[in-house]
Amino acid sequence: MPMAAPDGPRSSDDDRAVVARLAVSVPAASTRRRAAAVLGTERSAWAGEALEGAVHAGERDRHLLDLELRVTEYAPRISFRKAAYIDVGPLRGGGRGPLSVGLAWRAAGLAPLFPVFAGTLTWDNGELQLVGAYAPPAGEIGLVADRLVLNVAARGTARWLLSRIAAVMRGEVA
């Protein structure tokens, strides 16, 4: 499945069967001004290295980041990392409503072996939420594996990224 625009996945009736949904949230106490800066102009602090010349239609920008899946939180800490291209859309949300950006990622290498994600990252009243869909590798077989175990990895990776963004909002180094 080709990577969808960060505004959300686009699929036909034929490929909906191999797409898994993802919704994860974490607390992110922050002022609205700080949240807007982190999701907008300061996104390299959490999205990784900005890739020059990687601006796409719709004013998305591309970053390179090692996504992390923590298997254990305590010593000995075990985690897996995978380099990924992160596409971040323009900051949306004026006034007092939620702030959001389109967000998509795919593996930087061996891409067919890893899920492709597209969705929306939202900050609202001290909470970060990531909602979207991803295509597990290997089509229908991958979807079965996702239902059995891989969804734990998807949620864990998304939670790690949201925690990283929340840390930047608090002024901590990511």
N, C-alpha and C positions, 0 to 999 in steps of 0.2 A: 504494500500500500504506500503510495507516495506521501511525503510529509505534507500535512494540511497547513493552511494558513494559521497563524497564532490566534486568530479570532475564533477558532473552533474547528473541529473536524468536519470534513465534507465527505459524505459517503453516499453510495447508491444503495438500493435495496439488496444488491448482490453482495456487498462487502460488509454490511451491518452485522452479519452473523459472526464475523471474526474481529469485532471491536469490543474491547472491555471498557467499562466505565470506571472512572476514578474520582473520588471526592475525599479530600483530606484537609483538615484545618488545625492550626496551632494558635495559641495566644500570641499577640504581638503588640504589647502595650507601647504606644507611640503617639505623639501628636500627629494631627493630620498633615501638618507642614512637613514634618520629618518623614512620614510615610510616603508622601508625594515625592520628596527628594530621592529617597531610596529606590522607589519604583521607577522614577524618571531619570533625572540627570546623574544619579549616583549608582546606577544599576551595575556597573562593572565591579563594585565592591562585593556583590554576591553572585553575579552571573559569570564571572571569570573574565578572561582576556578578551577584550573587544577586538574583533577581526577587522582590519582596515579594508575598506572597499566592499564590505559585506552588507551594505544597506540594500534592502529589497523594496519592491513595490509596496506601498502602504506604510512606508517609513519604519519598517522593522529593522532591527539590527541583530547581528549574529555575534555570539561569544563562544569561546571554547572553555569548557569547565570539566573537571573530573567529578562526575556525580558519584556519590558514595552511598553504599548500603551497609549500615552497621548491623552486624550479626549479634554482637554483644556490646553492651554499654559499659561494662565493668572490666577491670583487668582480669585476664589479658583481653584487651579490646581487639576484636576481630572485625574487619570490614573489607568490603570489596569496592574497587573504584573502576570506573569506565569513563574514558574521555568522551564528551558529547558536545555537539553543536547545539547551542541554546539560541533560539530566535525569540526576541522580545519585541512586542508591538508597542505602539505609542501609548502613553499614559492617558487614560480616559477618566472622567469624573470630575465635574466641577461642583461648585457650591458645597453643600454639606453631605452629599451622598457618598456612596462607596467609591473607592479608587480602584481601577483595574487596568491590567495589561494583558494582551494576548501572549501566550507562552507556548512554545513547542520545542521539542528536543528529539534528537536522533543520535545514535552512536557515531563517533568520528571515524571509527574503523570497524571492520567486520559487521557493518550495519545490518545485514540480513539476519544476524544471530541475536539481535536485541530489539526490544519494543520501540516503536515510534509513538510519541505522545503529542497531542495538541489540545489546548484548553485555555482557560482563563484564570489568572491569578488576581484575587481581590483582597483588598484591605478594607475593613469596615469596623469601626468602633473597637479597635484593639484586637482584632482577629484577622489572621491571614487564612485564606481558603484557596485551594487549587481544585478546580473542577474541570474535567475533560474526559477524553477517551484515548486509548492507546491500542495499537495493533500488536498483539504478541507475535513473535516470530513463528513461522511454520504454519500459518493459516489456522485451519480448524483444529489441527493437532496441538498447536500452540495455545489455542483458546481453552482446550481441555486441560492442558498442563497449567494454564493460568488459574483456572477454577480450583485446581487441586492445591497449588503451592505458589506459583509465580506471582499471584496478586499480592502476596505478603511482601515480596521484593518491591513491587511497584509502589505500594503504599509506604513502605519504609524509605524508599528513595525520595518520594514526594515529601514525606515528613522531614527528612534530612534537609532538603532544599528550603522548605518553609522555615525550619528552625534557623538555618543560615541567614535567611532574609530577616527574620525577627531579631537575630543577634546584631545585625548591621543597624536595624532601626533603634536598638538600645544603645548603640554607640560602641559595641564590642567588635573586635576584629573577627571577621568571618574565617 
